Amino acid sequence: MQTPSSSPSSAPGWHDVLMQHLEPLLGDFTAKMAIHTAALRALKRPPEQVGVQDVPQVLEGLKPMLNVFIGALRTTSTLTEISKAMEKLR
């Protein structure tokens, strides 16, 4: 599974920001699979075809999975942090 990422010299993309927040909570593989699954469910597209404008829908798609893995309270704070980080990309 390919995932969108930026080159080391460019600013981080939306996928990088999500990974920075989710990887410590879920691990590398599970974070990648959660993003992939959320993109497919919410947008019917793989992450490679998702743009920064689509990220709010991906985050909404992540919510049920994150609720199970890390709990509702932690999910709410994590998604809030991610949303704030995404604002800097726009």
PDB file of N, CA, C and O in Angstrom:
ATOM      1  N   MET A   1       0.847  -1.174   0.000  1.00  0.00           N
ATOM      2  CA  MET A   1       0.000   0.000   0.000  1.00  0.00           C
ATOM      3  C   MET A   1       0.889   1.231   0.000  1.00  0.00           C
ATOM      4  O   MET A   1       1.692   1.420   0.914  1.00  0.00           O
ATOM      5  N   GLN A   2       0.752   2.053  -1.002  1.00  0.00           N
ATOM      6  CA  GLN A   2       1.477   3.300  -1.040  1.00  0.00           C
ATOM      7  C   GLN A   2       0.715   4.344  -0.249  1.00  0.00           C
ATOM      8  O   GLN A   2      -0.515   4.345  -0.217  1.00  0.00           O
ATOM      9  N   THR A   3       1.453   5.224   0.381  1.00  0.00           N
ATOM     10  CA  THR A   3       0.812   6.302   1.113  1.00  0.00           C
ATOM     11  C   THR A   3       1.409   7.620   0.666  1.00  0.00           C
ATOM     12  O   THR A   3       2.597   7.696   0.350  1.00  0.00           O
ATOM     13  N   PRO A   4       0.589   8.660   0.638  1.00  0.00           N
ATOM     14  CA  PRO A   4       1.127   9.954   0.233  1.00  0.00           C
ATOM     15  C   PRO A   4       2.081  10.473   1.282  1.00  0.00           C
ATOM     16  O   PRO A   4       1.803  10.402   2.480  1.00  0.00           O
ATOM     17  N   SER A   5       3.185  10.985   0.839  1.00  0.00           N
ATOM     18  CA  SER A   5       4.111  11.607   1.778  1.00  0.00           C
ATOM     19  C   SER A   5       4.886  12.677   1.039  1.00  0.00           C
ATOM     20  O   SER A   5       4.894  12.726  -0.191  1.00  0.00           O
ATOM     21  N   SER A   6       5.511  13.499   1.780  1.00  0.00           N
ATOM     22  CA  SER A   6       6.276  14.573   1.174  1.00  0.00           C
ATOM     23  C   SER A   6       7.743  14.205   1.199  1.00  0.00           C
ATOM     24  O   SER A   6       8.158  13.312   1.938  1.00  0.00           O
ATOM     25  N   SER A   7       8.522  14.893   0.393  1.00  0.00           N
ATOM     26  CA  SER A   7       9.959  14.676   0.425  1.00  0.00           C
ATOM     27  C   SER A   7      10.508  15.298   1.697  1.00  0.00           C
ATOM     28  O   SER A   7       9.878  16.188   2.268  1.00  0.00           O
ATOM     29  N   PRO A   8      11.661  14.849   2.149  1.00  0.00           N
ATOM     30  CA  PRO A   8      12.208  15.356   3.405  1.00  0.00           C
ATOM     31  C   PRO A   8      12.385  16.870   3.425  1.00  0.00           C
ATOM     32  O   PRO A   8      12.310  17.475   4.495  1.00  0.00           O
ATOM     33  N   SER A   9      12.618  17.498   2.274  1.00  0.00           N
ATOM     34  CA  SER A   9      12.867  18.927   2.257  1.00  0.00           C
ATOM     35  C   SER A   9      11.600  19.772   2.180  1.00  0.00           C
ATOM     36  O   SER A   9      11.661  20.987   2.366  1.00  0.00           O
ATOM     37  N   SER A  10      10.449  19.147   1.908  1.00  0.00           N
ATOM     38  CA  SER A  10       9.217  19.924   1.795  1.00  0.00           C
ATOM     39  C   SER A  10       8.431  19.890   3.107  1.00  0.00           C
ATOM     40  O   SER A  10       8.724  19.102   4.006  1.00  0.00           O
ATOM     41  N   ALA A  11       7.445  20.748   3.190  1.00  0.00           N
ATOM     42  CA  ALA A  11       6.600  20.789   4.382  1.00  0.00           C
ATOM     43  C   ALA A  11       5.798  19.496   4.475  1.00  0.00           C
ATOM     44  O   ALA A  11       5.507  18.877   3.451  1.00  0.00           O
ATOM     45  N   PRO A  12       5.442  19.085   5.675  1.00  0.00           N
ATOM     46  CA  PRO A  12       4.674  17.847   5.811  1.00  0.00           C
ATOM     47  C   PRO A  12       3.299  17.967   5.178  1.00  0.00           C
ATOM     48  O   PRO A  12       2.668  19.023   5.242  1.00  0.00           O
ATOM     49  N   GLY A  13       2.838  16.893   4.572  1.00  0.00           N
ATOM     50  CA  GLY A  13       1.506  16.844   3.981  1.00  0.00           C
ATOM     51  C   GLY A  13       0.497  16.355   4.993  1.00  0.00           C
ATOM     52  O   GLY A  13       0.839  16.068   6.140  1.00  0.00           O
ATOM     53  N   TRP A  14      -0.755  16.261   4.561  1.00  0.00           N
ATOM     54  CA  TRP A  14      -1.824  15.855   5.478  1.00  0.00           C
ATOM     55  C   TRP A  14      -1.572  14.463   6.035  1.00  0.00           C
ATOM     56  O   TRP A  14      -1.830  14.218   7.214  1.00  0.00           O
ATOM     57  N   HIS A  15      -1.076  13.552   5.217  1.00  0.00           N
ATOM     58  CA  HIS A  15      -0.830  12.179   5.667  1.00  0.00           C
ATOM     59  C   HIS A  15       0.253  12.153   6.740  1.00  0.00           C
ATOM     60  O   HIS A  15       0.144  11.422   7.725  1.00  0.00           O
ATOM     61  N   ASP A  16       1.303  12.958   6.543  1.00  0.00           N
ATOM     62  CA  ASP A  16       2.385  13.032   7.523  1.00  0.00           C
ATOM     63  C   ASP A  16       1.871  13.542   8.871  1.00  0.00           C
ATOM     64  O   ASP A  16       2.247  13.023   9.922  1.00  0.00           O
ATOM     65  N   VAL A  17       1.018  14.550   8.832  1.00  0.00           N
ATOM     66  CA  VAL A  17       0.466  15.118  10.063  1.00  0.00           C
ATOM     67  C   VAL A  17      -0.374  14.062  10.797  1.00  0.00           C
ATOM     68  O   VAL A  17      -0.256  13.904  12.012  1.00  0.00           O
ATOM     69  N   LEU A  18      -1.214  13.348  10.056  1.00  0.00           N
ATOM     70  CA  LEU A  18      -2.011  12.295  10.680  1.00  0.00           C
ATOM     71  C   LEU A  18      -1.114  11.224  11.294  1.00  0.00           C
ATOM     72  O   LEU A  18      -1.350  10.780  12.418  1.00  0.00           O
ATOM     73  N   MET A  19      -0.099  10.817  10.563  1.00  0.00           N
ATOM     74  CA  MET A  19       0.815   9.790  11.072  1.00  0.00           C
ATOM     75  C   MET A  19       1.540  10.262  12.329  1.00  0.00           C
ATOM     76  O   MET A  19       1.723   9.478  13.260  1.00  0.00           O
ATOM     77  N   GLN A  20       1.954  11.520  12.372  1.00  0.00           N
ATOM     78  CA  GLN A  20       2.640  12.049  13.552  1.00  0.00           C
ATOM     79  C   GLN A  20       1.771  11.943  14.798  1.00  0.00           C
ATOM     80  O   GLN A  20       2.279  11.715  15.896  1.00  0.00           O
ATOM     81  N   HIS A  21       0.462  12.108  14.630  1.00  0.00           N
ATOM     82  CA  HIS A  21      -0.451  12.041  15.764  1.00  0.00           C
ATOM     83  C   HIS A  21      -0.899  10.619  16.081  1.00  0.00           C
ATOM     84  O   HIS A  21      -1.052  10.260  17.248  1.00  0.00           O
ATOM     85  N   LEU A  22      -1.110   9.812  15.048  1.00  0.00           N
ATOM     86  CA  LEU A  22      -1.672   8.484  15.267  1.00  0.00           C
ATOM     87  C   LEU A  22      -0.633   7.406  15.564  1.00  0.00           C
ATOM     88  O   LEU A  22      -0.914   6.458  16.298  1.00  0.00           O
ATOM     89  N   GLU A  23       0.556   7.545  15.001  1.00  0.00           N
ATOM     90  CA  GLU A  23       1.576   6.510  15.172  1.00  0.00           C
ATOM     91  C   GLU A  23       1.926   6.240  16.637  1.00  0.00           C
ATOM     92  O   GLU A  23       2.034   5.074  17.016  1.00  0.00           O
ATOM     93  N   PRO A  24       2.110   7.264  17.478  1.00  0.00           N
ATOM     94  CA  PRO A  24       2.412   6.971  18.884  1.00  0.00           C
ATOM     95  C   PRO A  24       1.264   6.250  19.603  1.00  0.00           C
ATOM     96  O   PRO A  24       1.495   5.517  20.565  1.00  0.00           O
ATOM     97  N   LEU A  25       0.044   6.458  19.141  1.00  0.00           N
ATOM     98  CA  LEU A  25      -1.120   5.849  19.787  1.00  0.00           C
ATOM     99  C   LEU A  25      -1.415   4.446  19.278  1.00  0.00           C
ATOM    100  O   LEU A  25      -1.824   3.573  20.043  1.00  0.00           O
ATOM    101  N   LEU A  26      -1.201   4.231  17.963  1.00  0.00           N
ATOM    102  CA  LEU A  26      -1.639   2.986  17.334  1.00  0.00           C
ATOM    103  C   LEU A  26      -0.508   2.122  16.796  1.00  0.00           C
ATOM    104  O   LEU A  26      -0.708   0.938  16.526  1.00  0.00           O
ATOM    105  N   GLY A  27       0.661   2.694  16.640  1.00  0.00           N
ATOM    106  CA  GLY A  27       1.751   2.006  15.962  1.00  0.00           C
ATOM    107  C   GLY A  27       1.706   2.333  14.477  1.00  0.00           C
ATOM    108  O   GLY A  27       0.682   2.774  13.955  1.00  0.00           O
ATOM    109  N   ASP A  28       2.832   2.110  13.804  1.00  0.00           N
ATOM    110  CA  ASP A  28       2.972   2.485  12.401  1.00  0.00           C
ATOM    111  C   ASP A  28       1.963   1.775  11.502  1.00  0.00           C
ATOM    112  O   ASP A  28       1.217   2.429  10.774  1.00  0.00           O
ATOM    113  N   PHE A  29       1.935   0.470  11.545  1.00  0.00           N
ATOM    114  CA  PHE A  29       1.069  -0.290  10.633  1.00  0.00           C
ATOM    115  C   PHE A  29      -0.404   0.018  10.876  1.00  0.00           C
ATOM    116  O   PHE A  29      -1.150   0.265   9.929  1.00  0.00           O
ATOM    117  N   THR A  30      -0.822   0.006  12.120  1.00  0.00           N
ATOM    118  CA  THR A  30      -2.237   0.238  12.438  1.00  0.00           C
ATOM    119  C   THR A  30      -2.654   1.652  12.066  1.00  0.00           C
ATOM    120  O   THR A  30      -3.770   1.856  11.587  1.00  0.00           O
ATOM    121  N   ALA A  31      -1.785   2.628  12.276  1.00  0.00           N
ATOM    122  CA  ALA A  31      -2.101   4.007  11.891  1.00  0.00           C
ATOM    123  C   ALA A  31      -2.293   4.111  10.379  1.00  0.00           C
ATOM    124  O   ALA A  31      -3.245   4.742   9.920  1.00  0.00           O
ATOM    125  N   LYS A  32      -1.397   3.499   9.602  1.00  0.00           N
ATOM    126  CA  LYS A  32      -1.528   3.523   8.141  1.00  0.00           C
ATOM    127  C   LYS A  32      -2.819   2.846   7.697  1.00  0.00           C
ATOM    128  O   LYS A  32      -3.524   3.356   6.826  1.00  0.00           O
ATOM    129  N   MET A  33      -3.125   1.713   8.287  1.00  0.00           N
ATOM    130  CA  MET A  33      -4.335   0.992   7.908  1.00  0.00           C
ATOM    131  C   MET A  33      -5.595   1.750   8.326  1.00  0.00           C
ATOM    132  O   MET A  33      -6.596   1.722   7.611  1.00  0.00           O
ATOM    133  N   ALA A  34      -5.556   2.424   9.469  1.00  0.00           N
ATOM    134  CA  ALA A  34      -6.708   3.213   9.914  1.00  0.00           C
ATOM    135  C   ALA A  34      -6.978   4.361   8.947  1.00  0.00           C
ATOM    136  O   ALA A  34      -8.129   4.621   8.596  1.00  0.00           O
ATOM    137  N   ILE A  35      -5.920   5.047   8.516  1.00  0.00           N
ATOM    138  CA  ILE A  35      -6.075   6.143   7.554  1.00  0.00           C
ATOM    139  C   ILE A  35      -6.610   5.611   6.232  1.00  0.00           C
ATOM    140  O   ILE A  35      -7.515   6.198   5.639  1.00  0.00           O
ATOM    141  N   HIS A  36      -6.050   4.506   5.777  1.00  0.00           N
ATOM    142  CA  HIS A  36      -6.491   3.899   4.509  1.00  0.00           C
ATOM    143  C   HIS A  36      -7.969   3.506   4.580  1.00  0.00           C
ATOM    144  O   HIS A  36      -8.743   3.816   3.674  1.00  0.00           O
ATOM    145  N   THR A  37      -8.345   2.835   5.643  1.00  0.00           N
ATOM    146  CA  THR A  37      -9.729   2.393   5.816  1.00  0.00           C
ATOM    147  C   THR A  37     -10.686   3.575   5.918  1.00  0.00           C
ATOM    148  O   THR A  37     -11.760   3.561   5.316  1.00  0.00           O
ATOM    149  N   ALA A  38     -10.300   4.600   6.680  1.00  0.00           N
ATOM    150  CA  ALA A  38     -11.159   5.779   6.835  1.00  0.00           C
ATOM    151  C   ALA A  38     -11.352   6.499   5.504  1.00  0.00           C
ATOM    152  O   ALA A  38     -12.456   6.948   5.196  1.00  0.00           O
ATOM    153  N   ALA A  39     -10.288   6.611   4.716  1.00  0.00           N
ATOM    154  CA  ALA A  39     -10.396   7.267   3.407  1.00  0.00           C
ATOM    155  C   ALA A  39     -11.330   6.475   2.489  1.00  0.00           C
ATOM    156  O   ALA A  39     -12.167   7.055   1.798  1.00  0.00           O
ATOM    157  N   LEU A  40     -11.183   5.170   2.486  1.00  0.00           N
ATOM    158  CA  LEU A  40     -12.048   4.344   1.639  1.00  0.00           C
ATOM    159  C   LEU A  40     -13.505   4.412   2.074  1.00  0.00           C
ATOM    160  O   LEU A  40     -14.405   4.497   1.238  1.00  0.00           O
ATOM    161  N   ARG A  41     -13.735   4.375   3.368  1.00  0.00           N
ATOM    162  CA  ARG A  41     -15.119   4.409   3.868  1.00  0.00           C
ATOM    163  C   ARG A  41     -15.763   5.783   3.683  1.00  0.00           C
ATOM    164  O   ARG A  41     -16.904   5.888   3.233  1.00  0.00           O
ATOM    165  N   ALA A  42     -15.031   6.813   4.028  1.00  0.00           N
ATOM    166  CA  ALA A  42     -15.613   8.165   4.010  1.00  0.00           C
ATOM    167  C   ALA A  42     -15.689   8.755   2.609  1.00  0.00           C
ATOM    168  O   ALA A  42     -16.645   9.456   2.278  1.00  0.00           O
ATOM    169  N   LEU A  43     -14.685   8.474   1.787  1.00  0.00           N
ATOM    170  CA  LEU A  43     -14.588   9.145   0.488  1.00  0.00           C
ATOM    171  C   LEU A  43     -14.650   8.200  -0.705  1.00  0.00           C
ATOM    172  O   LEU A  43     -14.741   8.633  -1.854  1.00  0.00           O
ATOM    173  N   LYS A  44     -14.600   6.905  -0.417  1.00  0.00           N
ATOM    174  CA  LYS A  44     -14.583   5.892  -1.491  1.00  0.00           C
ATOM    175  C   LYS A  44     -13.350   6.049  -2.383  1.00  0.00           C
ATOM    176  O   LYS A  44     -13.378   5.719  -3.569  1.00  0.00           O
ATOM    177  N   ARG A  45     -12.258   6.563  -1.784  1.00  0.00           N
ATOM    178  CA  ARG A  45     -10.996   6.736  -2.505  1.00  0.00           C
ATOM    179  C   ARG A  45      -9.847   6.332  -1.588  1.00  0.00           C
ATOM    180  O   ARG A  45      -9.945   6.481  -0.370  1.00  0.00           O
ATOM    181  N   PRO A  46      -8.756   5.822  -2.165  1.00  0.00           N
ATOM    182  CA  PRO A  46      -7.578   5.529  -1.346  1.00  0.00           C
ATOM    183  C   PRO A  46      -6.894   6.828  -0.915  1.00  0.00           C
ATOM    184  O   PRO A  46      -7.129   7.875  -1.517  1.00  0.00           O
ATOM    185  N   PRO A  47      -6.061   6.773   0.106  1.00  0.00           N
ATOM    186  CA  PRO A  47      -5.393   7.979   0.599  1.00  0.00           C
ATOM    187  C   PRO A  47      -4.589   8.716  -0.471  1.00  0.00           C
ATOM    188  O   PRO A  47      -4.441   9.936  -0.404  1.00  0.00           O
ATOM    189  N   GLU A  48      -4.072   7.989  -1.451  1.00  0.00           N
ATOM    190  CA  GLU A  48      -3.281   8.612  -2.513  1.00  0.00           C
ATOM    191  C   GLU A  48      -4.106   9.620  -3.312  1.00  0.00           C
ATOM    192  O   GLU A  48      -3.541  10.518  -3.935  1.00  0.00           O
ATOM    193  N   GLN A  49      -5.426   9.485  -3.302  1.00  0.00           N
ATOM    194  CA  GLN A  49      -6.305  10.357  -4.066  1.00  0.00           C
ATOM    195  C   GLN A  49      -7.042  11.366  -3.186  1.00  0.00           C
ATOM    196  O   GLN A  49      -7.987  12.015  -3.636  1.00  0.00           O
ATOM    197  N   VAL A  50      -6.617  11.494  -1.954  1.00  0.00           N
ATOM    198  CA  VAL A  50      -7.262  12.401  -1.004  1.00  0.00           C
ATOM    199  C   VAL A  50      -6.425  13.663  -0.880  1.00  0.00           C
ATOM    200  O   VAL A  50      -5.202  13.599  -0.755  1.00  0.00           O
ATOM    201  N   GLY A  51      -7.089  14.803  -0.916  1.00  0.00           N
ATOM    202  CA  GLY A  51      -6.412  16.082  -0.741  1.00  0.00           C
ATOM    203  C   GLY A  51      -6.674  16.654   0.634  1.00  0.00           C
ATOM    204  O   GLY A  51      -7.515  16.151   1.380  1.00  0.00           O
ATOM    205  N   VAL A  52      -5.956  17.699   0.962  1.00  0.00           N
ATOM    206  CA  VAL A  52      -6.098  18.314   2.286  1.00  0.00           C
ATOM    207  C   VAL A  52      -7.528  18.795   2.523  1.00  0.00           C
ATOM    208  O   VAL A  52      -7.984  18.820   3.667  1.00  0.00           O
ATOM    209  N   GLN A  53      -8.241  19.176   1.467  1.00  0.00           N
ATOM    210  CA  GLN A  53      -9.626  19.620   1.613  1.00  0.00           C
ATOM    211  C   GLN A  53     -10.556  18.489   2.046  1.00  0.00           C
ATOM    212  O   GLN A  53     -11.646  18.744   2.558  1.00  0.00           O
ATOM    213  N   ASP A  54     -10.129  17.235   1.843  1.00  0.00           N
ATOM    214  CA  ASP A  54     -10.938  16.068   2.203  1.00  0.00           C
ATOM    215  C   ASP A  54     -10.664  15.550   3.613  1.00  0.00           C
ATOM    216  O   ASP A  54     -11.367  14.664   4.098  1.00  0.00           O
ATOM    217  N   VAL A  55      -9.660  16.092   4.260  1.00  0.00           N
ATOM    218  CA  VAL A  55      -9.232  15.570   5.559  1.00  0.00           C
ATOM    219  C   VAL A  55     -10.339  15.603   6.621  1.00  0.00           C
ATOM    220  O   VAL A  55     -10.426  14.653   7.398  1.00  0.00           O
ATOM    221  N   PRO A  56     -11.190  16.638   6.703  1.00  0.00           N
ATOM    222  CA  PRO A  56     -12.253  16.580   7.717  1.00  0.00           C
ATOM    223  C   PRO A  56     -13.130  15.325   7.595  1.00  0.00           C
ATOM    224  O   PRO A  56     -13.560  14.766   8.604  1.00  0.00           O
ATOM    225  N   GLN A  57     -13.391  14.887   6.364  1.00  0.00           N
ATOM    226  CA  GLN A  57     -14.178  13.662   6.179  1.00  0.00           C
ATOM    227  C   GLN A  57     -13.384  12.430   6.616  1.00  0.00           C
ATOM    228  O   GLN A  57     -13.948  11.493   7.183  1.00  0.00           O
ATOM    229  N   VAL A  58     -12.087  12.432   6.354  1.00  0.00           N
ATOM    230  CA  VAL A  58     -11.242  11.317   6.796  1.00  0.00           C
ATOM    231  C   VAL A  58     -11.221  11.262   8.323  1.00  0.00           C
ATOM    232  O   VAL A  58     -11.312  10.181   8.907  1.00  0.00           O
ATOM    233  N   LEU A  59     -11.103  12.411   8.965  1.00  0.00           N
ATOM    234  CA  LEU A  59     -11.107  12.446  10.427  1.00  0.00           C
ATOM    235  C   LEU A  59     -12.424  11.923  10.985  1.00  0.00           C
ATOM    236  O   LEU A  59     -12.440  11.205  11.985  1.00  0.00           O
ATOM    237  N   GLU A  60     -13.514  12.283  10.343  1.00  0.00           N
ATOM    238  CA  GLU A  60     -14.826  11.773  10.774  1.00  0.00           C
ATOM    239  C   GLU A  60     -14.875  10.257  10.605  1.00  0.00           C
ATOM    240  O   GLU A  60     -15.453   9.549  11.430  1.00  0.00           O
ATOM    241  N   GLY A  61     -14.266   9.767   9.529  1.00  0.00           N
ATOM    242  CA  GLY A  61     -14.200   8.324   9.301  1.00  0.00           C
ATOM    243  C   GLY A  61     -13.309   7.600  10.293  1.00  0.00           C
ATOM    244  O   GLY A  61     -13.520   6.419  10.571  1.00  0.00           O
ATOM    245  N   LEU A  62     -12.324   8.291  10.825  1.00  0.00           N
ATOM    246  CA  LEU A  62     -11.429   7.697  11.826  1.00  0.00           C
ATOM    247  C   LEU A  62     -12.071   7.590  13.205  1.00  0.00           C
ATOM    248  O   LEU A  62     -11.686   6.743  14.011  1.00  0.00           O
ATOM    249  N   LYS A  63     -13.035   8.439  13.467  1.00  0.00           N
ATOM    250  CA  LYS A  63     -13.605   8.544  14.815  1.00  0.00           C
ATOM    251  C   LYS A  63     -14.081   7.212  15.404  1.00  0.00           C
ATOM    252  O   LYS A  63     -13.714   6.906  16.538  1.00  0.00           O
ATOM    253  N   PRO A  64     -14.880   6.402  14.692  1.00  0.00           N
ATOM    254  CA  PRO A  64     -15.326   5.146  15.298  1.00  0.00           C
ATOM    255  C   PRO A  64     -14.179   4.195  15.652  1.00  0.00           C
ATOM    256  O   PRO A  64     -14.198   3.558  16.706  1.00  0.00           O
ATOM    257  N   MET A  65     -13.185   4.103  14.772  1.00  0.00           N
ATOM    258  CA  MET A  65     -12.032   3.234  15.045  1.00  0.00           C
ATOM    259  C   MET A  65     -11.254   3.726  16.253  1.00  0.00           C
ATOM    260  O   MET A  65     -10.891   2.948  17.135  1.00  0.00           O
ATOM    261  N   LEU A  66     -11.004   5.034  16.279  1.00  0.00           N
ATOM    262  CA  LEU A  66     -10.240   5.587  17.393  1.00  0.00           C
ATOM    263  C   LEU A  66     -10.992   5.446  18.707  1.00  0.00           C
ATOM    264  O   LEU A  66     -10.376   5.211  19.747  1.00  0.00           O
ATOM    265  N   ASN A  67     -12.302   5.585  18.677  1.00  0.00           N
ATOM    266  CA  ASN A  67     -13.091   5.392  19.903  1.00  0.00           C
ATOM    267  C   ASN A  67     -12.846   4.006  20.488  1.00  0.00           C
ATOM    268  O   ASN A  67     -12.740   3.850  21.705  1.00  0.00           O
ATOM    269  N   VAL A  68     -12.757   3.012  19.629  1.00  0.00           N
ATOM    270  CA  VAL A  68     -12.520   1.641  20.088  1.00  0.00           C
ATOM    271  C   VAL A  68     -11.090   1.478  20.592  1.00  0.00           C
ATOM    272  O   VAL A  68     -10.865   0.894  21.652  1.00  0.00           O
ATOM    273  N   PHE A  69     -10.127   1.992  19.838  1.00  0.00           N
ATOM    274  CA  PHE A  69      -8.722   1.782  20.174  1.00  0.00           C
ATOM    275  C   PHE A  69      -8.237   2.603  21.354  1.00  0.00           C
ATOM    276  O   PHE A  69      -7.488   2.099  22.191  1.00  0.00           O
ATOM    277  N   ILE A  70      -8.657   3.876  21.436  1.00  0.00           N
ATOM    278  CA  ILE A  70      -8.082   4.749  22.470  1.00  0.00           C
ATOM    279  C   ILE A  70      -9.119   5.400  23.377  1.00  0.00           C
ATOM    280  O   ILE A  70      -8.752   6.139  24.290  1.00  0.00           O
ATOM    281  N   GLY A  71     -10.391   5.144  23.148  1.00  0.00           N
ATOM    282  CA  GLY A  71     -11.441   5.704  23.989  1.00  0.00           C
ATOM    283  C   GLY A  71     -11.966   7.027  23.461  1.00  0.00           C
ATOM    284  O   GLY A  71     -11.271   7.742  22.739  1.00  0.00           O
ATOM    285  N   ALA A  72     -13.189   7.341  23.824  1.00  0.00           N
ATOM    286  CA  ALA A  72     -13.878   8.517  23.294  1.00  0.00           C
ATOM    287  C   ALA A  72     -13.214   9.825  23.711  1.00  0.00           C
ATOM    288  O   ALA A  72     -13.077  10.732  22.890  1.00  0.00           O
ATOM    289  N   LEU A  73     -12.803   9.938  24.961  1.00  0.00           N
ATOM    290  CA  LEU A  73     -12.192  11.183  25.438  1.00  0.00           C
ATOM    291  C   LEU A  73     -10.878  11.461  24.721  1.00  0.00           C
ATOM    292  O   LEU A  73     -10.640  12.576  24.258  1.00  0.00           O
ATOM    293  N   ARG A  74     -10.026  10.443  24.632  1.00  0.00           N
ATOM    294  CA  ARG A  74      -8.733  10.599  23.943  1.00  0.00           C
ATOM    295  C   ARG A  74      -8.946  10.860  22.454  1.00  0.00           C
ATOM    296  O   ARG A  74      -8.198  11.624  21.843  1.00  0.00           O
ATOM    297  N   THR A  75      -9.970  10.223  21.865  1.00  0.00           N
ATOM    298  CA  THR A  75     -10.276  10.435  20.455  1.00  0.00           C
ATOM    299  C   THR A  75     -10.635  11.892  20.202  1.00  0.00           C
ATOM    300  O   THR A  75     -10.141  12.503  19.255  1.00  0.00           O
ATOM    301  N   THR A  76     -11.479  12.437  21.035  1.00  0.00           N
ATOM    302  CA  THR A  76     -11.900  13.830  20.881  1.00  0.00           C
ATOM    303  C   THR A  76     -10.706  14.764  20.942  1.00  0.00           C
ATOM    304  O   THR A  76     -10.575  15.654  20.102  1.00  0.00           O
ATOM    305  N   SER A  77      -9.836  14.577  21.919  1.00  0.00           N
ATOM    306  CA  SER A  77      -8.671  15.473  22.040  1.00  0.00           C
ATOM    307  C   SER A  77      -7.684  15.267  20.894  1.00  0.00           C
ATOM    308  O   SER A  77      -7.093  16.230  20.407  1.00  0.00           O
ATOM    309  N   THR A  78      -7.502  14.028  20.463  1.00  0.00           N
ATOM    310  CA  THR A  78      -6.590  13.741  19.348  1.00  0.00           C
ATOM    311  C   THR A  78      -7.093  14.354  18.055  1.00  0.00           C
ATOM    312  O   THR A  78      -6.319  14.968  17.320  1.00  0.00           O
ATOM    313  N   LEU A  79      -8.378  14.198  17.766  1.00  0.00           N
ATOM    314  CA  LEU A  79      -8.936  14.766  16.537  1.00  0.00           C
ATOM    315  C   LEU A  79      -8.922  16.295  16.562  1.00  0.00           C
ATOM    316  O   LEU A  79      -8.768  16.930  15.519  1.00  0.00           O
ATOM    317  N   THR A  80      -9.079  16.877  17.729  1.00  0.00           N
ATOM    318  CA  THR A  80      -8.977  18.334  17.863  1.00  0.00           C
ATOM    319  C   THR A  80      -7.554  18.796  17.560  1.00  0.00           C
ATOM    320  O   THR A  80      -7.356  19.782  16.851  1.00  0.00           O
ATOM    321  N   GLU A  81      -6.562  18.080  18.099  1.00  0.00           N
ATOM    322  CA  GLU A  81      -5.165  18.410  17.829  1.00  0.00           C
ATOM    323  C   GLU A  81      -4.849  18.288  16.337  1.00  0.00           C
ATOM    324  O   GLU A  81      -4.187  19.151  15.759  1.00  0.00           O
ATOM    325  N   ILE A  82      -5.327  17.212  15.727  1.00  0.00           N
ATOM    326  CA  ILE A  82      -5.078  16.992  14.298  1.00  0.00           C
ATOM    327  C   ILE A  82      -5.731  18.110  13.473  1.00  0.00           C
ATOM    328  O   ILE A  82      -5.127  18.631  12.536  1.00  0.00           O
ATOM    329  N   SER A  83      -6.954  18.466  13.825  1.00  0.00           N
ATOM    330  CA  SER A  83      -7.653  19.528  13.096  1.00  0.00           C
ATOM    331  C   SER A  83      -6.895  20.845  13.161  1.00  0.00           C
ATOM    332  O   SER A  83      -6.799  21.562  12.165  1.00  0.00           O
ATOM    333  N   LYS A  84      -6.360  21.160  14.328  1.00  0.00           N
ATOM    334  CA  LYS A  84      -5.561  22.390  14.484  1.00  0.00           C
ATOM    335  C   LYS A  84      -4.298  22.318  13.625  1.00  0.00           C
ATOM    336  O   LYS A  84      -3.914  23.306  12.999  1.00  0.00           O
ATOM    337  N   ALA A  85      -3.664  21.167  13.596  1.00  0.00           N
ATOM    338  CA  ALA A  85      -2.445  20.994  12.793  1.00  0.00           C
ATOM    339  C   ALA A  85      -2.763  21.100  11.303  1.00  0.00           C
ATOM    340  O   ALA A  85      -1.955  21.612  10.529  1.00  0.00           O
ATOM    341  N   MET A  86      -3.941  20.615  10.901  1.00  0.00           N
ATOM    342  CA  MET A  86      -4.348  20.657   9.497  1.00  0.00           C
ATOM    343  C   MET A  86      -4.614  22.077   9.044  1.00  0.00           C
ATOM    344  O   MET A  86      -4.391  22.402   7.877  1.00  0.00           O
ATOM    345  N   GLU A  87      -5.082  22.927   9.935  1.00  0.00           N
ATOM    346  CA  GLU A  87      -5.336  24.333   9.598  1.00  0.00           C
ATOM    347  C   GLU A  87      -4.060  25.013   9.119  1.00  0.00           C
ATOM    348  O   GLU A  87      -4.114  25.908   8.275  1.00  0.00           O
ATOM    349  N   LYS A  88      -2.924  24.601   9.645  1.00  0.00           N
ATOM    350  CA  LYS A  88      -1.640  25.193   9.251  1.00  0.00           C
ATOM    351  C   LYS A  88      -1.254  24.793   7.828  1.00  0.00           C
ATOM    352  O   LYS A  88      -0.466  25.487   7.185  1.00  0.00           O
ATOM    353  N   LEU A  89      -1.806  23.674   7.326  1.00  0.00           N
ATOM    354  CA  LEU A  89      -1.486  23.221   5.980  1.00  0.00           C
ATOM    355  C   LEU A  89      -2.258  23.979   4.906  1.00  0.00           C
ATOM    356  O   LEU A  89      -1.845  24.006   3.747  1.00  0.00           O
ATOM    357  N   ARG A  90      -3.357  24.583   5.278  1.00  0.00           N
ATOM    358  CA  ARG A  90      -4.222  25.229   4.289  1.00  0.00           C
ATOM    359  C   ARG A  90      -3.758  26.595   3.933  1.00  0.00           C
ATOM    360  O   ARG A  90      -4.385  27.265   3.113  1.00  0.00           O
TER     361      ARG A  90
END
